[in-house]
């Protein structure tokens, strides 16, 4: 399975972007039970969890993005989305998706992320 994120770009502060991440090669029965997360990383800093969604659709967000970002998933398309509104310069990072576990383990290898740059 290859995780491929897309949808990033350059946007002004206050703008919006919608990220997508498809698990290429996964089948429905493999993808649908997996809790998924969106992560971001700034060079030189640790990767942080931005939002997560359970197999049943329950969501949680980091305090820094709560009320601005929305995570969703389409299991038939093996895709997870991140709608980002009211973007801030501090949201600038490379964004990735992967499985989520409180044990900090991952089902799949990290794939190609998508870069988000928010200008002030």
C-alpha positions as CSV (number, residue, x, y, z in Angstrom):
1,X,0.0,0.0,0.0
2,X,1.3,3.4,-0.9
3,X,-0.1,6.5,0.8
4,X,-0.3,9.5,-1.5
5,X,-1.3,12.9,-0.3
6,X,-2.3,15.8,-2.6
7,X,-4.0,19.1,-2.5
8,X,-1.3,21.3,-0.9
9,X,-0.1,24.6,-2.2
10,X,0.5,28.2,-1.5
11,X,-2.4,30.2,0.1
12,X,-2.8,33.5,1.8
13,X,-3.6,33.6,5.5
14,X,-7.4,33.2,6.0
15,X,-7.7,31.0,2.9
16,X,-8.7,27.3,2.5
17,X,-7.3,24.1,1.1
18,X,-8.6,20.6,0.9
19,X,-6.1,17.8,1.2
20,X,-6.7,14.2,0.0
21,X,-4.8,11.1,0.8
22,X,-5.4,7.8,-1.0
23,X,-4.1,4.5,0.1
24,X,-3.2,3.1,-3.2
25,X,-3.2,-0.7,-3.4
26,X,-5.4,-1.1,-0.3
27,X,-8.7,-2.9,-0.5
28,X,-11.9,-1.9,1.3
29,X,-11.6,-4.6,3.9
30,X,-8.1,-3.5,4.8
31,X,-8.6,0.3,4.8
32,X,-12.1,0.6,6.4
33,X,-11.2,-0.7,9.9
34,X,-8.1,1.4,10.2
35,X,-8.2,4.6,12.3
36,X,-6.6,7.3,10.2
37,X,-4.8,10.5,10.9
38,X,-3.4,13.6,9.3
39,X,0.0,14.6,10.5
40,X,2.3,17.6,9.7
41,X,6.0,18.2,10.0
42,X,8.1,21.3,9.7
43,X,11.8,20.7,8.9
44,X,13.8,20.4,12.1
45,X,10.7,19.6,14.2
46,X,8.9,16.5,15.2
47,X,5.9,15.3,13.3
48,X,2.6,16.1,15.0
49,X,-0.8,14.7,14.8
50,X,-3.3,17.3,13.4
51,X,-6.5,15.3,13.3
52,X,-7.7,11.7,13.5
53,X,-10.8,9.8,12.5
54,X,-11.8,6.3,13.7
55,X,-13.1,3.6,11.5
56,X,-16.6,4.6,12.7
57,X,-16.1,8.3,11.8
58,X,-15.4,9.8,15.2
59,X,-13.0,12.7,15.0
60,X,-10.5,14.5,17.2
61,X,-8.3,17.5,16.6
62,X,-5.2,19.1,17.9
63,X,-6.1,22.3,19.8
64,X,-4.2,24.4,17.3
65,X,-6.6,23.4,14.5
66,X,-9.8,22.8,16.3
67,X,-12.7,24.7,14.7
68,X,-10.7,25.3,11.5
69,X,-9.9,21.8,10.2
70,X,-12.2,19.0,9.4
71,X,-11.1,15.4,8.8
72,X,-13.3,13.0,6.8
73,X,-13.0,9.7,5.0
74,X,-14.5,7.8,2.1
75,X,-13.8,4.1,2.6
76,X,-15.0,3.0,-0.8
77,X,-12.3,5.3,-2.3
78,X,-9.7,4.4,0.4
79,X,-9.3,8.1,0.9
80,X,-9.1,10.5,3.8
81,X,-9.6,14.2,3.5
82,X,-8.6,17.3,5.5
83,X,-10.5,20.5,4.9
84,X,-8.5,23.4,6.2
85,X,-10.1,26.8,6.6
86,X,-8.9,30.0,8.1
87,X,-5.3,29.0,7.5
88,X,-2.6,30.7,9.4
89,X,1.2,31.0,8.7
90,X,1.9,28.6,11.5
91,X,0.0,25.9,9.5
92,X,2.8,25.9,7.0
93,X,4.2,22.3,6.9
94,X,4.4,19.1,5.0
95,X,1.2,17.2,5.5
96,X,1.0,13.4,5.6
97,X,-1.7,10.8,6.3
98,X,-1.2,7.4,7.9
99,X,-3.0,5.2,10.4
100,X,-3.5,6.3,13.9
101,X,-2.7,4.4,17.1
102,X,-2.2,5.6,20.7
103,X,0.8,3.2,20.7
104,X,2.4,5.5,18.1
105,X,2.7,2.6,15.6
106,X,1.7,2.7,12.0
107,X,0.0,0.2,9.6
108,X,1.7,1.5,6.5
109,X,5.0,3.1,5.5
110,X,5.0,6.9,5.3
111,X,4.2,8.0,1.8
112,X,4.7,11.2,-0.1
113,X,3.3,14.2,1.7
114,X,1.9,17.4,0.3
115,X,3.4,20.8,1.1
116,X,1.2,23.6,2.5
117,X,2.5,27.1,2.6
118,X,0.5,29.9,4.2
119,X,1.7,33.4,3.5
120,X,0.9,36.3,5.9
